[in-house]
Amino acid sequence: MKLKFVKEHGLQMLDAVRARFPTEVFHIDCNSSLSLAADREMLLALDKYELAMIEQPLSADDVLDHAELARLIKTPVCLDESLQGKDRARQALAASSCSIFNIKPARCGGLTVSLQIADLARRAGVPCWIGGMLESGI
């Protein structure tokens, strides 16, 4: 299950969900809403919830802060909005910015680029999942 995380009440939401479902597997999606500089303590606190992953916690164009975050926490970091093409995926892998990719074909350049990104991730040992609203130009 994926929960949308909003800074203003996200930790309270996680407290309530974990209290009600102590063993369920779920992850949060931050939609690039947090900053490592401003939200470091909150991000560090997320480990206690034993999340499957944190999807796109930081700015989409900041693979370096994602890499630092990935080193600071136990919870896997998943990139989503950051994957705007094969080059960005390659940069994220080189910087160790995440341990999971959420590939959205409409965002990253279509099916061919999505397959190329998936191949890069496979060779790096980074699992992928496919997201999106099944957008299409057809």
Residue pairs with C-beta under 8 A, 6 or more apart in sequence:
1 24
1 25
1 26
1 27
2 26
2 27
2 28
2 29
2 55
3 13
3 14
3 17
3 26
3 27
3 28
3 29
4 28
4 29
4 31
5 13
5 14
5 28
5 29
5 30
5 33
5 54
6 13
6 33
7 33
7 34
7 39
7 42
10 28
10 42
11 42
11 45
14 28
14 46
14 49
17 24
17 26
18 49
25 52
26 51
26 52
27 51
27 52
27 53
27 54
27 55
27 78
28 46
28 51
28 54
28 55
29 55
29 56
29 80
30 54
30 55
30 56
30 57
30 58
31 56
31 81
32 56
32 57
32 58
32 59
32 60
32 81
33 57
34 42
34 43
34 57
34 58
35 58
35 59
35 65
36 43
36 58
36 65
36 68
36 69
40 72
43 54
43 57
43 69
43 72
43 73
44 72
44 73
46 54
46 73
46 75
47 73
47 74
47 75
49 75
50 75
51 75
52 76
53 75
53 76
53 77
53 78
53 99
53 100
54 73
54 75
54 76
54 77
54 78
55 78
55 80
55 102
56 78
56 79
56 80
56 81
56 82
56 102
57 66
57 69
57 77
58 65
58 66
58 69
59 65
60 81
60 82
60 84
61 82
62 82
63 79
63 82
63 88
63 91
63 92
63 95
63 97
64 95
64 97
66 77
66 79
66 82
66 92
66 95
66 97
66 98
67 95
67 96
67 97
69 77
70 77
70 96
70 97
70 98
70 99
71 96
76 98
76 99
76 100
77 97
77 98
77 99
77 100
78 98
78 99
78 100
78 101
78 102
79 92
79 97
79 98
79 100
79 101
79 102
80 102
80 104
80 131
81 107
82 88
82 92
82 97
82 98
83 89
83 92
83 101
83 102
83 103
83 104
83 107
83 108
83 117
84 107
84 108
84 109
85 108
85 109
85 113
86 108
86 109
86 113
86 116
86 117
86 120
89 101
89 108
89 117
89 120
89 121
90 120
91 97
92 98
92 101
93 120
93 121
93 124
93 126
98 126
99 126
99 127
100 126
100 127
100 128
100 129
101 117
101 118
101 121
101 126
101 127
101 128
101 129
102 128
102 129
102 130
102 131
103 114
103 117
103 118
103 121
103 128
103 129
103 130
103 131
104 130
104 131
104 132
105 111
105 113
105 114
105 130
105 132
105 135
106 132
106 133
106 135
106 136
107 132
108 114
108 117
114 130
117 128
118 128
121 127
121 128
122 128
